[in-house]
Amino acid sequence: MTAIEQHNLEIHSNAEAWRRKPLLRDIYDGFYARIAAELPPAELGPVVELGSGMGNIKRVIPQCITTDLFSNEWLDRQENAYALSFAESSVGAFVLFDVFHHLRHPGAVLRELHRTLRPGGRVILFEPDMGLLGRFIYGAFHHEPLALREPIAWDAPADFTPANHGYYAAQGNAHRVFVRGERPGPLAGWNILRVARIPALGYVASGGFGGPQLYPRFCLPVFRFLDAIFRPLSGLFSTRLLVVLEKNAP
């Protein structure tokens, strides 16, 4: 079994956790609401999620076109972020939820997104963030590497084949590019509209998809209140990162 196939098995495993943990559904609905607030006007074009996994974004953004590398029956279509089937300048927004850190060559994907977005269209990234708490949680309890010191291969090599890009994970990549300001490659053609660091303490204490839930569902508003208090201390407490890019007008 390849690592990519293993990732699809994890999607199916996560679906079971999703069904048995209402708290997790509440938390993700809150994340999706943050994303929905960053979408451009509907008339600009369709909203497309890449790497949709279980397709849960439709709970909050029902018009979203869900896609993934895998042809799972609950998704709208199969797509590869390196070689999209959408026509040039035809999409209003792309959502990548926990996808950017799986892109071995993020610059190549951003160029493909730029090609298919209409001017003024947006890319909305939702990623792990590396505040001190985030580094501890993701480093100690998640199987994917942080890779905070590894080189980021921004551009694909000449012999790169989108269909055989293989599995990749570096949880710290979005933090490095959009918080630290590391620029392994150009962001030409994009405006960075927002970089928001989020404590998401309720998510951490929920145990996510694989860990134990540490508090009852009715206490979630308390954790959201704590998020608001600790947001100014993002270097210490941030565990989630929201990034909004907008395609420049020609």
N, C-alpha and C positions, 0 to 999 in steps of 0.2 A: 504494500500500500504506500502510495506517495504521500508526502506531507500535505499537499493540496487536498487529496482525498480524505486525509485525517481531519483537516479543517472542516470539511463538509459533515463528517461524523459529529464533530463538536457542535455544529449548528443544530443537528437533531437532538443531541444531548441537552443543549441549552433550552430547547423547546419544552422539555419536561420540567425544568426548573421554572420556566416562565409560567407554566400552567399551575404549579403548586405554590407559587410565591406571589400573592396579590401585591405585597409591598413592592416587589421588583417592578411590577407593571406600573404602579403609581409613580415610581421614581423615573422610569423611562418615559412615561407620558410627560413628566415635567421637563426632561431633556428635549423631547420632541417639540414641546411648546416653545422652548427657547429658540430652536431651529426655525419653527414656523414664523416667529416674530422677525426673522432676518430675511425672509423670502422677498424677492422683488414683486411688483404688481403682477397679478395673474395673467394679464394680457400680454406680458412679455414672452410667454411661452411655457411649455410644460415643465414640471418639477420631476427630476429623475434622481433616484437614489442608487448609487453604485455600492455593491457589497451589502445588499439588504439583509442577508442572513434569513431570519424568520419573517421578514416583511412587516414588522410591528409598527413601523412608522405610519402606516395607514390608519391606525387608531386615532391619530391626531391630524395627519395630513392625508385625508382619504384620496385626494386626486393624484398623489405621488405615484409615479411609475417605478415599481420595484424591480431591481435587477441583481444578478449575481453571476459569478463564473459557472455556477451549477444550475442545471435546469430543474430545480425543485418546483413542484406543481403549484405551490402557493404564490409564486412570483410571477410578475407580468412578462418578463423576457430575460433572456440570457445575454450578458454583455461582458466584454473584456475592456477594462479601463484604458488599456494601451492601444486599442483599435476599436473604437466605438462604431456602431452601425448608424448612428444618428447623422442626419445631413448637416452640412456646414451651416452655422448660424441659425439653428432650429430650436434650441433648448433655452428655457428661461433660467433654470437653476439646477445645479447638481448638489446633492447631499452625500457626503462621505462620512459615515459614522463608524469610528474605529477602523478606518480603511487606510488613511494616509500612512500610518506606521507599518503597513504591510506592502507598501510600494517600494520595490527595490530601486526603481529609477523614477522618483517623483517628478522630476522635471519633464520627462517624456509624457507622463500622464497629464500634467498641467497644460502642456502644449495641445494635447488632444482635447481636453476640456475647453480650452480657449478656442479651438477650431469650431467646436459644435455649439458653443454658447452664442446667443445674440449679444450685441453691444449693450452693456448695462446688466447683463446676466451675472449670476453669482455662483460661487463655489462656497459651500458651507461645510467646514470641517469640525467634527467633534472628536476629541482625542484625549488620551491620557496626558496629564500635566505633571511636571516634575518639581513641585514644591517639595519641601523636606518630607512632608507626610506622603505625598504621591510617590516619591522615590522609595520610601520604606515599604509602602503597601505593594506597589507593583514589583519592586525588587525582591521582596520576601515571599509574596503569596501568589505571584503570577508566573507561569512557566515561560513566558516570552522574555527575551533579554531587553534591558534598558538601552544598551548600546550607546551610551552617552559619549564615548570616546572613539567610537568606530567611524571610519569615513563614510559619508553619504555619497553613493554613486548617482549623482543628480541626473546625468544623461545616460541613455542606453548606448551600449557599444554598437558598432556597425553590424555585427553579426547577431544582434538581439532579435529573437522571434517572440512576438506577443503571445502566441499559443503555448509556448514552453518557457514561461518566465520563472516558474518554480515558486516555492513557498519562501517568504521572507518576513521577518518581524524585527522591529527596532522601536520599542515603545517610546523612546525619548525623542524621536525625530521631529515631531511637530514642535515640541518645546524648544529644541535647538534652533530650528529655522525661524519660528515666529515669536519666541520670547527672548532667547539669547541673541537673536539676530545673526546667527551663522548663515551665510549665504554660499552654499556649495555650488550654486548655479544661479542664473538670472531669473528674476520675476518680471521680466519685461511684458508689458501689456496688461498688467494687473494693478489695481488699487487695493491696498489692504484697508478695509473699512473697519474691522473690529478684531481685536485680540482680547478675549475675556477669560480671565483665570477664575475658576470656580472651585470652592472647597468640596462641595458634594459630599458632606460628611454623612448624610443619610444613606448615600450609595455605599460608602465604605463600610458602614456598620450593618448594612443589609446582608453582607456576605456575597453580594453579586450572584452569579449563576452557580458557583461551585462551593461557596463557603457557608457557614452557619449564620442564620439571621440573629442579630444581637439585640433587637428591640421590637416591640409590637408595632403593628401598622399605624395605630392611632397616634403614635409619637412622631410621625414623619414631620408634621408642622414645626415641632420643636427643633428638629435638625435643620429645617429650612431657615428658621430664625437664627440659628447659630451660624449658618452659611453667611447670612447678611452681616453678622457681627465680625466674622473672621475674614471677610472678603478683602479688606485692606491689607491683611497680612498674608497675601497670596504666596510670597516666597516660602512661608512656613507651611501653609495649610492647603494650597491648591492641589487638587487631584484630577481636575478636568479642564479642558481647554476648548474654547469656542473661537474659531477663526472664520472670518468672512472676507472673501476676495471678490472683487468686481471687475469684470472685463472692461477695459477702457473703450470708449467710443473711438471709431477710426478718425 
